[in-house]
Every structure is written in C-alpha cells, then in structure tokens.
Amino acid sequence: MTQLSAHDLVREFPGGVRAVDGVGFTVTSGQTLALVGASGSGKSTVARMLCGLDQPTSGAITLDGEPRRPGHRALREYRRHVQMVFQDPFASLNPVKPVHHQLARPLRIHGLPGDRRAVLDLLDRVHLRPADQFAGKLPHELSGGQRQRVAIARALAPRPRVLLADEPVSMLDVSVRLDILNLLEDLKRDHDLAVLYITHDLATARHFSTAVMVMNAGRIVEAGDADDVILRPTHEYTRKLAAAAPAPWR
C-alpha cells in the first residue's frame, strides 16, 4: 500500500510570508484526498513541494515511510512515483512538439520503452481514440479537454503510484469537466493510485474524494470525511466557503 505523507511542512518566502505553515497529512493508494481552499490559500505550493518543484523551508516528505532524499538521481526516482497534472494543459505541454514526443520522452527518461506502441497505449488509456490519429498532433490542434488528457497520459507514463491533480478541470469548459474527473476516478481504481485532488470546488471535492482538507492562509483548518466536512462543517472558514459556493447538495 502506497502512502505519501507531508510532515509539518513550512514554506516561507522572502519578507517572512508563510505560504504553507505546518501542514501535515497522508494520502493512500486507492484514496482521493481533496485539498480545498480559496485562491492564495497555499494549495498549489503544497503540490509543488510534494512533486519536488519547490523545497520546503522545514518539515519532511516521505513516500512509504522513506524520506525524500536530496540529489538529482534521488529526485528523479521519486518523481517516477509521484507525478503531477497541472491546471493549464496548454501551458504544461511543449507547444512545438507532437503528442508522440511528449509521451515518449518521460518513458525514456525513466528507462521504459518509448516506442510508438507504448505511446498509443497511453493515449488509449486516457480515451483519446483512435490513438494513432492523436499521436502526431501538436497541442494547438487539440481541444482543452484533449490537451488535459494528453497531460494525464504524460503523468501516467512513468507508472506512478501517486497522482497530484492541481485544479485539473478549472481551465476546461464545463461540458468536459465531468469527463476528466471520471477519467481520473477510473485511473485511480485501475492503477490503485493515491490521488491528491486540489480544488476550490466543494461540489466536486465531495463527489470525487474520500476525505477533504480545508486550507486557509497556509494552514489546514478542518479535515475529515468528505460528507462531514462539506455538509456539516465545524470551522467558520469552511462554513463561509460552503455558503459562498454553488451548492447542489442543498
């Protein structure tokens, strides 16, 4: 069973600003843990630390109880197991490289076969079919939802155990958001992934998550079962979030 854990993470920026202040949690294989909060609450900074794009000022990150070790090789091995899906699929893909290149490269970086067959299999897994019609396309030739599927396929390429999904549908048309979230749910089940779902959307957090953490000003202010946190919030900030959001559960 895979477990990715944050232990008392702190990220301080110049001027003494603490974007993340003492955050700790564990996400486990087969689970979707939602990290919910308004813009600027520190959610994406947590994700960037977890995937190794940013370093904590203090605290620790462990994968299956083993601390993340410093150094390029250790970080590359860690990133094979902990992959990230970014908010904006157009910005996260190379605009001048075809889909085939964008999927073959992470396979080869991590010592896996990067041939056409492997690329087509990844495209099929994210429901871009027929896969051979998408392999040669450039990002601008795809719709927003198709680009995000390519980004998800790229994250799947190294065969990770943990997927960090940072606002994966907020840049997409409303009509395709549910399809992408259902895809992530299916991939979690099929590959026994641990998923950290970062969002400001309480409705999708409740529907797609096992548990919810609410973040405000760099701290986790409330955490628990998704229904309990969203339907019966105990913290004032969570109650304000719920009151301000469109609420299909009411």
ZAMARGU-4260 file (C-alpha; in steps of 0.2 Angstrom, whole numbers, plus 5000, padded with zeros to 4 digits):
<rodrens>
0) 5000/5000/5000 | 5007/5017/4995 | 5007/5031/5007 | 5013/5049/5003 | 5015/5059/5018
5) 5018/5078/5022 | 5025/5081/5040 | 5024/5098/5047 | 5028/5107/5030 | 5033/5125/5030
10) 5036/5136/5015 | 5042/5153/5019 | 5045/5167/5006 | 5056/5182/5007 | 5048/5195/5019
15) 5043/5182/5031 | 5027/5177/5022 | 5022/5159/5026 | 5013/5152/5011 | 5012/5135/5020
20) 5013/5134/5039 | 5014/5117/5047 | 5004/5106/5035 | 5003/5088/5038 | 4993/5074/5030
25) 4994/5057/5022 | 4986/5051/5005 | 4985/5032/5002 | 4983/5021/4987 | 4965/5019/4982
30) 4960/5035/4990 | 4957/5053/4983 | 4961/5066/4996 | 4954/5083/4992 | 4964/5099/4997
35) 4951/5113/4996 | 4953/5132/4998 | 4952/5149/4990 | 4965/5156/4978 | 4980/5161/4988
40) 4977/5148/5002 | 4993/5139/4999 | 4986/5123/4990 | 4997/5124/4974 | 5013/5127/4985
45) 5009/5111/4994 | 5008/5102/4977 | 5024/5110/4971 | 5033/5104/4987 | 5026/5086/4986
50) 5032/5084/4967 | 5049/5092/4970 | 5047/5108/4961 | 5049/5118/4977 | 5058/5114/4993
55) 5050/5116/5010 | 5058/5128/5022 | 5056/5115/5035 | 5047/5099/5038 | 5048/5082/5028
60) 5040/5072/5014 | 5040/5053/5015 | 5035/5040/5002 | 5030/5024/5010 | 5039/5029/5026
65) 5056/5034/5017 | 5061/5052/5017 | 5064/5060/5000 | 5082/5061/4998 | 5092/5076/4990
70) 5101/5075/4974 | 5096/5074/4956 | 5096/5055/4954 | 5085/5053/4970 | 5073/5066/4965
75) 5071/5058/4948 | 5067/5041/4956 | 5055/5050/4967 | 5046/5059/4953 | 5044/5042/4944
80) 5032/5038/4958 | 5024/5055/4961 | 5018/5064/4946 | 5008/5080/4944 | 4994/5085/4932
85) 4994/5104/4931 | 4980/5116/4930 | 4983/5123/4912 | 4986/5109/4900 | 4991/5121/4886
90) 5005/5129/4897 | 5011/5112/4903 | 5014/5105/4886 | 5028/5109/4874 | 5019/5119/4860
95) 5031/5114/4846 | 5032/5095/4850 | 5019/5082/4844 | 5009/5072/4856 | 5020/5057/4852
100) 5036/5066/4858 | 5028/5072/4874 | 5023/5055/4879 | 5039/5045/4873 | 5051/5057/4882
105) 5045/5053/4900 | 5045/5035/4896 | 5063/5035/4890 | 5069/5047/4904 | 5063/5034/4917
110) 5071/5019/4907 | 5054/5012/4900 | 5051/5008/4882 | 5046/5024/4872 | 5041/5016/4856
115) 5025/5020/4846 | 5016/5005/4854 | 5019/5012/4872 | 5013/5029/4867 | 4997/5023/4858
120) 4993/5013/4874 | 4994/5028/4885 | 4983/5038/4873 | 4970/5024/4873 | 4971/5023/4892
125) 4965/5042/4893 | 4952/5038/4880 | 4960/5048/4865 | 4954/5036/4852 | 4958/5031/4839
130) 4975/5034/4847 | 4985/5035/4831 | 4976/5050/4825 | 4981/5060/4840 | 5000/5054/4841
135) 5005/5066/4828 | 4995/5082/4833 | 5003/5097/4841 | 4994/5104/4857 | 4986/5119/4847
140) 4977/5106/4836 | 4968/5099/4851 | 4954/5105/4862 | 4956/5109/4880 | 4949/5093/4886
145) 4960/5083/4874 | 4976/5093/4879 | 4972/5089/4898 | 4970/5070/4893 | 4987/5071/4885
150) 4994/5079/4901 | 4986/5065/4911 | 4994/5052/4899 | 5011/5060/4902 | 5009/5059/4921
155) 5004/5041/4919 | 5019/5037/4908 | 5032/5033/4922 | 5019/5021/4930 | 5017/5032/4946
160) 5010/5027/4962 | 5004/5045/4967 | 4995/5057/4956 | 4994/5076/4961 | 4980/5084/4952
165) 4981/5103/4954 | 4965/5111/4949 | 4964/5099/4934 | 4947/5105/4927 | 4947/5123/4931
170) 4953/5129/4914 | 4941/5117/4905 | 4924/5120/4898 | 4910/5115/4910 | 4904/5102/4897
175) 4921/5092/4898 | 4925/5094/4917 | 4915/5079/4922 | 4923/5068/4909 | 4940/5072/4915
180) 4936/5069/4934 | 4928/5052/4929 | 4944/5048/4920 | 4954/5052/4935 | 4942/5041/4946
185) 4944/5026/4934 | 4963/5028/4933 | 4964/5028/4952 | 4954/5012/4953 | 4963/5003/4938
190) 4980/5008/4944 | 4977/5008/4963 | 4984/5026/4963 | 4984/5038/4978 | 4977/5054/4972
195) 4978/5072/4979 | 4964/5082/4971 | 4967/5101/4973 | 4952/5112/4970 | 4941/5126/4976
200) 4926/5117/4970 | 4917/5110/4985 | 4904/5100/4975 | 4917/5090/4965 | 4928/5088/4981
205) 4913/5080/4989 | 4908/5069/4975 | 4926/5063/4970 | 4935/5062/4986 | 4936/5050/5001
210) 4941/5064/5013 | 4943/5083/5012 | 4955/5095/5020 | 4951/5114/5020 | 4966/5126/5019
215) 4966/5144/5024 | 4981/5156/5025 | 4993/5141/5024 | 4985/5130/5037 | 4974/5115/5037
220) 4959/5122/5047 | 4947/5107/5045 | 4949/5089/5039 | 4938/5073/5039 | 4926/5063/5029
225) 4920/5072/5013 | 4902/5072/5018 | 4905/5078/5036 | 4917/5092/5031 | 4906/5099/5017
230) 4888/5095/5024 | 4892/5098/5042 | 4907/5110/5043 | 4913/5115/5061 | 4926/5128/5056
235) 4920/5146/5052 | 4930/5147/5037 | 4923/5131/5030 | 4906/5137/5033 | 4909/5153/5024
240) 4916/5143/5009 | 4901/5132/5009 | 4889/5147/5010 | 4898/5156/4996 | 4899/5141/4984
245) 4885/5135/4972 | 4878/5121/4982 | 4870/5106/4973 | 4869/5096/4989 | 4856/5109/4997
</rodrens>
